[in-house]
Amino acid sequence: MKKMLLGALSLILALGCAVGCGTSGNNGGNSGTPSESNKPSQSDNVPSGVTNPFTLKVFNFNGGYGSEWLTALEKRYEAERAGKTFTIDGKTYDGVDIKIDAVKKVMKEMSTTYNFATNHVYFQEDVWYTTYLRNGNIFEDMTEALTSDNPYEPGVTLESKLSDEQKAYFNIDGKYYGVPHYAGYVGINYDIDLFEEKGYYLKDGYSYDGNTEKLAACFTADKSKMTAGPDGKKGTDDDGLPTTYDEFFMLCGYIKQNNDTPITWDNKNRQKYLNWFLSSLAASYEGLEQTNLNYTYSGTAKTLVSVAEDGTVTKLPETEITSENGYELAKQAGKYYGLDFIETLADNGYYHSPSGFTNTDAQDKFIQGIDDNYVAMLVDGVWWENEADATFRREEQIGEKPRKERKYGFMPLPAATNEKAAERATALGQNKAGYTLLDTHSSLCFIGKGLSEDVRKLAIDFIQFAYTDKSLTEFTTITDTTRALKYTVSDADKAKMSVYGRSIITMQEQAEVVYSFSRAAFFQNNEATLADFDNAFMSTVDKSTVAIPIDSFLGGKSAKEYFDGLYTYRKDTLWDKLAK
């Protein structure tokens, strides 16, 4: 009955949309039609008494993170500036009216002829900072926004909220032209409610010899009987979750045995989503230092491997990496294990992702199930729950729990080997970072080029307001995601968040974060190539260039073949094309 009601409601909404909604493309990872709550306010309402406000125009990439957070910021900033008289280019104004330009178009999709004075402040993603900076017509100097004392947070500078890596990258000869925006992590999201109901948690002391008839005995719904999970500590949120790839595929087998679907993802944009995911799997194995070699091209590669026909992995000698031999990083073990992970999912039919299936289709099936069965996990970014807000609201209309009361989690990525799993548990046991997260989205706040000095200074004032701890936390409580800066979310504010949002914070607190950038000249000269995750797994297979590993696996190729092809493509094709 629930599914009949949901189907009828969805049909009504779809018919209404056919005459009242525009279409949207699938731009970037945070794409898909925004929910009503994520649509920006286009109201002309400003605080009472404000008769002559200056219009500050703010562009926002309106993807999975939406614009609700910006609408909330708009209201607070307008109230803050109400009654304050100031001069812009010789004219006197008595307040500010924020106009939000919410567009689903990432930076690389904007025309090279776009006038960045069209809007004053930009919140964008896929911004290759040093590449666009060389363009010369995009970024306005915003140094004082970061280095001066924040008038809305006395005694604090925005710069103090950046990591050392961020400062080194964004500070160009003593000047800043942008500041990080949100943190775009991609991984495995799981339905905690379903896991608890179906007992999809590993049982402590289980014994499994590959006989699928014994799988059920390896799992439990009893919290007191679960394994310690990836962190090696009993009594934490990850109890019973898979620690290794082997345990993960045991879980998938058991879920499938129960006639549920183990995992789903966007098929239409699989090159984007699965390559983000593969890059995250690789980073999870490699750790901060070794992953960063892919951006610095300076240091010792310690995890290079070769793979035999039977799948045996052999460690290769340590190799000093420079821009001249950076293609050697194609042999990093994390890349092979990530490919092997996807191949195993494909070979065993552990996923549901039919042709034409979009990110929002996958989210809907994850939330609603498929016919009478359920989907346990979703490959997607941390924005997915916020992006699916409209679906949650439709579910609530037919009696399901509201979004904030449903329980989902951002799963710690399982370790490829028992050795890596032990290293992680040891680190976490010593209160050190045990996980590695990869920010794949290069999101940035910047001021558009070509503004007058008065408008530039007002934009700086707005940015300083937008980057107070209060504003950063507001973003987090609204979107249930995090910003790519240092700030603390209080327990009181965490209580406003969903279980999923809190799981992201927990994961981030236990992780080192890799940012896909560096100040190395070789990287900056080739940033558009080396930081492009869509094409991170280009390979030469059977003398042809391929870019989507799962397509090759479904076509009968192996992870070993694809892995060997990564090296061939980089050494023989890509490296000669890069600017040295």
C-alpha positions as CSV (number, residue, x, y, z in Angstrom):
1,M,0.0,0.0,0.0
2,K,2.8,2.4,0.9
3,K,4.4,1.9,-2.5
4,M,1.1,2.3,-4.3
5,L,0.5,5.6,-2.5
6,L,4.1,6.7,-3.2
7,G,3.7,5.9,-6.9
8,A,0.5,7.9,-7.1
9,L,2.0,10.8,-5.3
10,S,5.1,10.7,-7.5
11,L,2.9,10.7,-10.6
12,I,0.9,13.7,-9.4
13,L,4.1,15.6,-8.7
14,A,5.7,14.6,-12.0
15,L,2.6,15.8,-13.9
16,G,2.7,19.0,-12.0
17,C,6.4,19.4,-12.8
18,A,5.8,18.7,-16.5
19,V,4.0,22.0,-16.7
20,G,5.6,24.0,-13.9
21,C,9.3,22.9,-13.7
22,G,12.3,23.5,-15.9
23,T,14.7,20.7,-16.7
24,S,18.2,20.4,-15.2
25,G,21.3,18.8,-16.5
26,N,23.5,16.4,-14.6
27,N,26.4,18.7,-13.9
28,G,29.0,17.6,-11.5
29,G,28.6,15.3,-8.5
30,N,26.1,17.5,-6.8
31,S,23.7,17.5,-9.6
32,G,20.1,16.6,-10.0
33,T,17.0,18.7,-9.5
34,P,17.2,20.6,-6.2
35,S,14.6,20.0,-3.6
36,E,12.2,22.8,-2.7
37,S,14.0,23.4,0.5
38,N,17.3,23.8,-1.5
39,K,16.0,26.4,-3.9
40,P,17.1,29.9,-3.2
41,S,14.9,32.7,-2.1
42,Q,14.3,35.2,-4.9
43,S,12.4,37.5,-2.6
44,D,12.9,41.2,-2.7
45,N,12.1,41.4,1.0
46,V,14.7,43.2,3.0
47,P,14.5,44.2,6.7
48,S,11.9,46.8,7.5
49,G,13.1,50.3,7.4
50,V,15.6,49.7,4.6
51,T,14.6,51.8,1.7
52,N,17.7,52.1,-0.5
53,P,19.8,48.9,-0.2
54,F,22.7,48.0,-2.4
55,T,22.2,44.8,-4.3
56,L,25.0,42.3,-3.7
57,K,24.8,39.6,-6.3
58,V,25.9,36.1,-5.2
59,F,26.4,33.1,-7.5
60,N,25.9,29.6,-6.1
61,F,26.4,26.3,-7.7
62,N,23.0,24.8,-6.8
63,G,23.8,21.2,-6.7
64,G,23.6,18.6,-3.9
65,Y,24.5,21.1,-1.2
66,G,21.6,23.3,-2.4
67,S,21.0,27.0,-1.6
68,E,19.0,26.8,1.6
69,W,22.2,27.5,3.6
70,L,22.8,30.6,1.4
71,T,19.2,31.8,1.9
72,A,19.7,31.6,5.7
73,L,23.0,33.5,5.4
74,E,21.3,36.1,3.2
75,K,18.7,36.8,5.8
76,R,21.2,37.2,8.6
77,Y,23.6,39.4,6.6
78,E,20.8,41.7,5.4
79,A,19.6,42.0,9.0
80,E,23.2,42.7,10.1
81,R,23.6,45.5,7.5
82,A,20.2,47.1,8.1
83,G,20.4,50.7,9.2
84,K,24.0,51.0,8.3
85,T,24.7,53.8,5.8
86,F,27.6,53.4,3.4
87,T,28.8,54.7,0.0
88,I,29.3,52.7,-3.1
89,D,30.9,54.5,-6.1
90,G,29.7,57.9,-4.9
91,K,26.1,56.8,-4.1
92,T,24.7,56.4,-0.6
93,Y,22.9,53.2,0.5
94,D,21.3,52.2,3.8
95,G,21.5,48.4,3.7
96,V,22.3,45.4,1.5
97,D,19.9,43.2,-0.5
98,I,21.4,39.8,-1.4
99,K,20.4,38.5,-4.8
100,I,21.2,34.8,-5.2
101,D,22.0,33.5,-8.7
102,A,21.6,29.8,-8.2
103,V,22.8,27.9,-11.3
104,K,23.6,24.2,-11.8
105,K,26.8,24.8,-13.8
106,V,30.3,24.0,-12.5
107,M,33.3,26.3,-13.2
108,K,34.6,24.3,-16.2
109,E,31.2,24.5,-17.9
110,M,31.1,28.3,-17.8
111,S,32.1,30.0,-21.0
112,T,35.5,31.4,-21.4
113,T,33.8,34.6,-22.4
114,Y,31.7,34.8,-19.2
115,N,31.9,38.2,-17.5
116,F,32.8,37.5,-13.9
117,A,31.6,40.9,-12.9
118,T,28.1,39.6,-13.6
119,N,28.0,38.6,-10.0
120,H,30.0,39.8,-7.1
121,V,30.7,36.7,-5.0
122,Y,30.9,33.1,-6.2
123,F,30.5,29.8,-4.5
124,Q,31.6,27.3,-7.1
125,E,33.1,23.8,-7.5
126,D,35.6,22.2,-10.0
127,V,37.7,25.4,-9.6
128,W,41.3,24.7,-10.7
129,Y,42.6,27.6,-8.8
130,T,46.1,28.2,-10.3
131,T,44.9,27.4,-13.8
132,Y,42.1,30.0,-13.7
133,L,44.3,32.5,-11.9
134,R,46.7,32.5,-14.9
135,N,43.7,33.3,-17.0
136,G,43.7,36.7,-15.4
137,N,40.1,37.7,-15.8
138,I,38.3,35.7,-13.1
139,F,39.5,36.3,-9.6
140,E,39.6,39.6,-7.7
141,D,42.2,40.0,-4.9
142,M,40.5,39.1,-1.6
143,T,43.6,39.0,0.7
144,E,42.2,41.2,3.4
145,A,39.2,38.9,3.8
146,L,41.5,36.2,5.0
147,T,44.3,38.1,6.8
148,S,42.6,41.0,8.5
149,D,40.8,40.7,11.9
150,N,37.2,39.5,11.2
151,P,34.8,42.3,12.3
152,Y,32.1,39.7,12.9
153,E,34.5,37.4,14.9
154,P,36.9,39.7,16.8
155,G,40.4,38.3,17.3
156,V,40.0,35.7,14.6
157,T,41.2,35.7,10.9
158,L,39.7,33.6,8.2
159,E,43.3,32.5,7.4
160,S,43.6,30.8,10.8
161,K,40.8,28.3,9.7
162,L,42.9,27.0,6.8
163,S,45.3,24.0,7.0
164,D,48.9,24.5,6.3
165,E,48.4,22.8,2.9
166,Q,45.6,25.1,2.0
167,K,47.6,28.2,3.0
168,A,50.5,27.0,0.9
169,Y,48.3,26.5,-2.1
170,F,45.9,29.5,-2.0
171,N,48.5,32.1,-0.9
172,I,50.1,33.3,-4.1
173,D,53.0,35.7,-3.4
174,G,51.3,36.9,-0.3
175,K,47.9,37.3,-1.8
176,Y,44.7,35.3,-1.7
177,Y,42.2,35.1,-4.6
178,G,39.9,32.4,-3.1
179,V,39.0,30.5,0.0
180,P,37.9,26.8,0.3
181,H,34.1,26.2,0.3
182,Y,32.7,22.7,1.1
183,A,34.3,19.3,1.6
184,G,33.4,16.9,-1.2
185,Y,34.0,13.3,0.0
186,V,32.7,10.3,-1.9
187,G,32.3,6.8,-0.5
188,I,29.8,4.2,0.7
189,N,26.6,5.3,2.4
190,Y,24.6,2.7,4.3
191,D,21.1,2.4,5.7
192,I,21.5,2.0,9.4
193,D,17.8,1.3,9.9
194,L,17.9,-1.5,7.4
195,F,21.2,-2.9,8.8
196,E,19.6,-3.0,12.3
197,E,16.3,-4.5,11.1
198,K,17.9,-7.2,8.9
199,G,21.0,-7.9,11.1
200,Y,23.6,-6.9,8.5
201,Y,26.3,-6.6,11.1
202,L,29.2,-9.0,11.4
203,K,29.1,-11.3,14.5
204,D,32.1,-11.3,16.8
205,G,34.0,-14.5,16.5
206,Y,32.4,-15.5,13.2
207,S,34.0,-18.3,11.1
208,Y,33.5,-18.4,7.3
209,D,35.0,-20.9,4.9
210,G,33.3,-19.6,1.7
211,N,30.2,-21.8,2.1
212,T,27.4,-19.4,1.4
213,E,25.0,-21.6,3.4
214,K,26.9,-20.5,6.5
215,L,26.7,-16.8,5.8
216,A,23.7,-16.2,8.1
217,A,25.6,-17.5,11.1
218,C,28.2,-14.7,10.5
219,F,25.8,-11.8,11.0
220,T,23.7,-10.4,13.8
221,A,21.4,-7.6,14.9
222,D,22.5,-7.8,18.5
223,K,24.8,-4.9,19.3
224,S,26.4,-6.8,22.1
225,K,27.5,-9.6,19.7
226,M,29.0,-7.5,16.9
227,T,32.6,-7.3,15.9
228,A,34.6,-4.2,17.0
229,G,34.4,-2.9,13.4
230,P,37.1,-0.9,11.5
231,D,38.2,1.1,14.5
232,G,38.9,-2.0,16.6
233,K,36.9,-0.5,19.5
234,K,33.8,-2.1,20.9
235,G,30.9,0.1,21.7
236,T,31.4,2.6,18.9
237,D,29.2,3.4,15.9
238,D,31.1,1.2,13.5
239,D,30.6,-2.0,15.4
240,G,29.8,-4.9,13.1
241,L,30.7,-3.0,9.9
242,P,33.2,-4.6,7.5
243,T,36.8,-4.1,8.3
244,T,38.3,-5.6,5.1
245,Y,37.3,-6.0,1.5
246,D,36.7,-9.7,2.2
247,E,34.3,-8.8,5.0
248,F,32.6,-6.3,2.7
249,F,31.9,-8.9,0.0
250,M,30.7,-11.3,2.7
251,L,28.2,-8.6,3.6
252,C,27.2,-8.1,0.0
253,G,26.7,-11.9,-0.4
254,Y,24.5,-12.0,2.7
255,I,22.4,-9.0,1.6
256,K,21.8,-10.6,-1.8
257,Q,21.0,-13.9,-0.2
258,N,18.2,-12.0,1.7
259,N,16.8,-10.7,-1.6
260,D,17.9,-7.2,-1.0
261,T,20.3,-5.2,-3.2
262,P,23.7,-4.7,-1.7
263,I,24.6,-1.4,-3.4
264,T,23.6,1.1,-6.1
265,W,25.1,4.1,-7.9
266,D,24.6,6.6,-10.8
267,N,25.0,4.7,-14.1
268,K,24.4,7.5,-16.5
269,N,27.4,9.4,-15.0
270,R,29.4,6.3,-13.9
271,Q,32.6,7.7,-15.3
272,K,32.3,10.6,-12.8
273,Y,30.9,8.8,-9.8
274,L,32.8,5.6,-10.0
275,N,36.1,7.3,-10.7
276,W,35.5,9.6,-7.7
277,F,34.9,6.4,-5.7
278,L,37.9,4.6,-7.1
279,S,40.1,7.6,-6.3
280,S,38.7,7.5,-2.7
281,L,39.4,3.8,-2.4
282,A,43.0,4.4,-3.6
283,A,43.5,7.2,-1.2
284,S,42.1,5.2,1.7
285,Y,44.7,2.5,1.0
286,E,47.6,4.9,0.3
287,G,47.2,7.4,3.1
288,L,48.0,11.1,3.1
289,E,51.7,11.0,2.2
290,Q,51.5,8.5,-0.7
291,T,48.4,10.0,-2.1
292,N,49.9,13.5,-2.1
293,L,52.6,12.2,-4.5
294,N,50.0,12.4,-7.2
295,Y,50.0,16.2,-6.8
296,T,53.5,17.1,-5.6
297,Y,55.5,14.6,-7.8
298,S,58.2,14.8,-5.2
299,G,59.0,12.1,-2.7
300,T,59.4,8.4,-2.3
301,A,56.8,6.0,-3.7
302,K,56.6,3.1,-1.2
303,T,53.6,1.2,-2.4
304,L,54.3,0.4,-6.0
305,V,53.3,-3.2,-7.0
306,S,53.1,-5.6,-9.9
307,V,50.2,-8.0,-10.3
308,A,50.6,-11.6,-11.7
309,E,48.1,-13.3,-13.9
310,D,46.7,-15.2,-10.9
311,G,46.2,-11.9,-9.0
312,T,49.2,-12.3,-6.8
313,V,50.4,-8.8,-5.7
314,T,54.2,-8.3,-5.5
315,K,55.7,-5.2,-3.9
316,L,58.2,-3.3,-6.0
317,P,61.3,-1.4,-4.8
318,E,60.8,2.1,-3.5
319,T,61.1,4.7,-6.2
320,E,61.9,8.4,-6.1
321,I,59.2,10.3,-7.9
322,T,59.8,13.4,-10.0
323,S,57.8,15.1,-12.7
324,E,59.8,13.1,-15.2
325,N,58.7,9.7,-14.0
326,G,55.4,10.6,-12.3
327,Y,53.7,7.9,-14.5
328,E,55.2,5.3,-12.1
329,L,52.5,6.3,-9.6
330,A,50.1,4.3,-11.9
331,K,51.5,1.3,-10.1
332,Q,50.4,2.3,-6.6
333,A,48.8,-0.6,-4.8
334,G,45.7,1.4,-3.8
335,K,44.8,1.9,-7.5
336,Y,44.9,-1.9,-8.1
337,Y,42.9,-2.8,-5.1
338,G,40.3,-0.2,-5.9
339,L,39.9,-1.7,-9.4
340,D,39.7,-5.1,-7.9
341,F,37.0,-3.9,-5.6
342,I,34.9,-2.7,-8.5
343,E,35.5,-5.8,-10.5
344,T,34.3,-8.0,-7.7
345,L,31.1,-6.0,-7.4
346,A,30.6,-6.3,-11.1
347,D,31.4,-10.0,-11.4
348,N,29.1,-11.0,-8.6
349,G,26.1,-8.8,-9.6
350,Y,26.1,-7.1,-6.2
351,Y,24.8,-3.8,-7.6
352,H,21.7,-2.3,-9.2
353,S,22.4,0.4,-11.7
354,P,20.5,0.0,-15.0
355,S,21.2,2.0,-18.1
356,G,20.2,5.7,-17.8
357,F,20.1,5.5,-14.1
358,T,21.0,8.9,-12.6
359,N,22.3,10.0,-9.2
360,T,18.8,11.0,-8.1
361,D,17.4,7.6,-9.3
362,A,20.0,5.8,-7.2
363,Q,19.2,8.0,-4.2
364,D,15.5,7.3,-4.6
365,K,16.0,3.5,-4.8
366,F,18.2,3.7,-1.7
367,I,15.5,5.5,0.2
368,Q,12.4,3.8,-1.1
369,G,13.7,0.3,-2.1
370,I,13.1,-1.7,-5.3
371,D,9.7,-3.2,-5.5
372,D,9.4,-5.2,-2.3
373,N,13.1,-5.3,-1.5
374,Y,15.6,-2.8,-0.2
375,V,18.9,-1.2,-1.2
376,A,21.5,-1.4,1.6
377,M,24.2,0.9,0.4
378,L,24.8,3.8,-2.0
379,V,28.0,5.0,-3.7
380,D,27.6,8.8,-3.7
381,G,29.1,12.0,-2.1
382,V,28.4,13.3,1.3
383,W,25.8,15.7,-0.2
384,W,23.4,12.9,-1.2
385,E,21.1,13.1,1.8
386,N,20.6,16.9,1.3
387,E,20.2,16.5,-2.4
388,A,17.4,13.9,-1.8
389,D,15.5,16.2,0.5
390,A,12.5,16.3,-1.8
391,T,12.2,12.5,-1.8
392,F,12.4,12.4,2.0
393,R,9.5,14.9,2.1
394,R,7.4,12.9,-0.3
395,E,8.1,9.8,1.9
396,E,7.0,11.8,5.0
397,Q,3.7,12.6,3.3
398,I,2.8,9.0,3.2
399,G,3.7,8.3,6.8
400,E,7.5,7.6,6.7
401,K,9.9,9.2,9.1
402,P,11.2,12.6,8.2
403,R,14.7,13.0,7.0
404,K,16.2,14.0,10.3
405,E,14.8,11.0,12.0
406,R,16.0,8.4,9.5
407,K,19.3,6.8,10.2
408,Y,22.0,6.6,7.5
409,G,25.8,6.5,7.9
410,F,28.9,7.3,6.0
411,M,30.7,4.0,6.1
412,P,34.4,3.8,6.8
413,L,35.9,2.3,3.7
414,P,37.1,-1.2,4.3
415,A,40.8,-2.0,4.1
416,A,42.1,-3.9,1.1
417,T,44.2,-6.2,3.3
418,N,44.3,-7.5,6.8
419,E,47.7,-5.6,7.3
420,K,46.1,-2.3,6.4
421,A,43.1,-3.0,8.7
422,A,45.5,-3.6,11.6
423,E,47.5,-0.4,10.9
424,R,44.3,1.6,10.9
425,A,43.0,0.1,14.2
426,T,46.4,0.7,15.8
427,A,46.4,4.3,14.8
428,L,42.9,4.9,16.0
429,G,43.7,3.1,19.3
430,Q,46.4,5.7,19.8
431,N,44.0,8.5,19.0
432,K,45.7,9.2,15.7
433,A,44.1,9.6,12.3
434,G,43.2,6.1,11.0
435,Y,41.3,7.0,7.8
436,T,42.2,9.0,4.8
437,L,39.5,11.2,3.1
438,L,39.9,12.7,-0.4
439,D,38.3,16.0,-1.3
440,T,37.4,15.5,-4.9
441,H,35.5,18.7,-5.6
442,S,37.9,21.7,-5.6
443,S,35.1,24.0,-4.4
444,L,36.0,27.7,-3.9
445,C,34.5,31.0,-2.8
446,F,35.9,34.0,-4.7
447,I,35.2,37.5,-5.8
448,G,34.4,38.2,-9.5
449,K,36.9,40.1,-11.5
450,G,36.2,43.7,-12.6
451,L,34.5,45.1,-9.6
452,S,35.0,48.6,-8.3
453,E,37.0,49.0,-5.2
454,D,33.9,49.9,-3.1
455,V,32.0,46.8,-4.3
456,R,35.1,44.6,-3.8
457,K,35.3,45.8,-0.2
458,L,31.6,45.1,0.4
459,A,32.1,41.6,-1.1
460,I,35.0,41.1,1.4
461,D,32.7,42.1,4.3
462,F,30.1,39.6,3.2
463,I,32.7,36.8,2.9
464,Q,34.0,37.5,6.4
465,F,30.4,37.3,7.7
466,A,29.9,34.0,5.7
467,Y,33.0,32.4,7.2
468,T,32.5,33.0,10.9
469,D,32.1,29.9,13.0
470,K,28.4,30.6,13.3
471,S,28.0,30.7,9.6
472,L,30.1,27.6,9.0
473,T,28.1,25.7,11.6
474,E,24.8,27.0,10.1
475,F,25.9,25.5,6.8
476,T,26.6,22.2,8.5
477,T,23.4,22.0,10.4
478,I,21.3,22.8,7.3
479,T,23.1,20.6,4.8
480,D,24.3,17.8,7.2
481,T,27.7,18.2,5.5
482,T,31.0,20.0,6.4
483,R,33.0,22.9,5.1
484,A,36.6,22.5,4.1
485,L,37.9,24.6,7.0
486,K,38.8,24.2,10.7
487,Y,35.8,24.9,12.9
488,T,34.1,23.0,15.8
489,V,30.5,21.9,15.7
490,S,29.1,21.9,19.3
491,D,27.1,19.0,20.7
492,A,24.1,21.3,20.7
493,D,24.5,21.9,17.0
494,K,25.2,18.3,16.3
495,A,21.8,17.5,17.9
496,K,20.2,19.5,15.1
497,M,21.7,17.3,12.5
498,S,20.7,14.0,11.0
499,V,22.5,10.8,12.1
500,Y,24.1,10.8,8.7
501,G,25.5,14.3,9.1
502,R,26.9,13.4,12.5
503,S,28.6,10.3,11.0
504,I,30.4,12.5,8.5
505,I,31.8,14.7,11.3
506,T,32.9,11.6,13.3
507,M,34.7,10.2,10.2
508,Q,36.4,13.6,9.5
509,E,37.6,13.8,13.1
510,Q,39.3,10.4,12.7
511,A,40.8,11.1,9.3
512,E,43.5,13.0,7.4
513,V,42.2,14.9,4.4
514,V,43.9,14.9,1.1
515,Y,43.3,18.0,-1.1
516,S,43.9,17.4,-4.7
517,F,46.3,20.3,-5.3
518,S,49.9,21.4,-4.7
519,R,52.2,24.3,-5.4
520,A,54.5,22.2,-7.5
521,A,55.1,23.8,-10.9
522,F,54.5,20.6,-12.8
523,F,51.1,20.1,-11.1
524,Q,50.1,23.7,-11.6
525,N,51.1,23.6,-15.3
526,N,48.9,20.6,-15.8
527,E,46.2,21.1,-13.1
528,A,43.3,20.6,-15.5
529,T,44.6,17.2,-16.3
530,L,46.1,16.0,-13.1
531,A,43.2,17.2,-10.9
532,D,40.4,15.9,-13.2
533,F,38.9,13.0,-11.4
534,D,36.6,12.2,-14.3
535,N,39.6,10.9,-16.2
536,A,41.7,9.7,-13.3
537,F,41.5,6.1,-14.5
538,M,42.3,6.4,-18.2
539,S,43.9,3.2,-19.3
540,T,45.2,1.4,-22.5
541,V,43.4,-1.9,-22.8
542,D,43.9,-4.0,-26.0
543,K,45.6,-0.9,-27.6
544,S,42.5,1.2,-27.0
545,T,42.1,4.1,-24.6
546,V,39.3,3.5,-22.1
547,A,38.1,5.6,-19.2
548,I,35.4,3.6,-17.4
549,P,36.8,0.5,-15.6
550,I,33.4,-1.2,-14.9
551,D,32.6,-1.2,-18.6
552,S,35.8,-3.1,-19.2
553,F,35.1,-5.5,-16.4
554,L,31.6,-6.2,-17.8
555,G,33.3,-6.7,-21.1
556,G,35.4,-9.5,-19.7
557,K,38.6,-7.6,-18.8
558,S,40.2,-8.1,-15.4
559,A,41.4,-5.6,-12.8
560,K,45.0,-6.7,-13.6
561,E,44.6,-5.9,-17.3
562,Y,43.1,-2.5,-16.5
563,F,45.8,-1.8,-13.9
564,D,48.6,-2.6,-16.3
565,G,46.9,-0.3,-18.8
566,L,47.0,2.6,-16.4
567,Y,50.8,2.5,-16.6
568,T,50.9,2.0,-20.3
569,Y,48.6,5.0,-20.9
570,R,50.4,7.3,-18.6
571,K,53.9,6.4,-19.8
572,D,53.3,6.1,-23.5
573,T,50.4,8.5,-24.1
574,L,49.8,11.0,-21.3
575,W,53.2,12.1,-20.0
576,D,54.6,13.3,-23.3
577,K,51.6,15.6,-23.6
578,L,52.1,17.3,-20.2
579,A,54.0,20.6,-19.8
580,K,57.3,19.9,-18.0
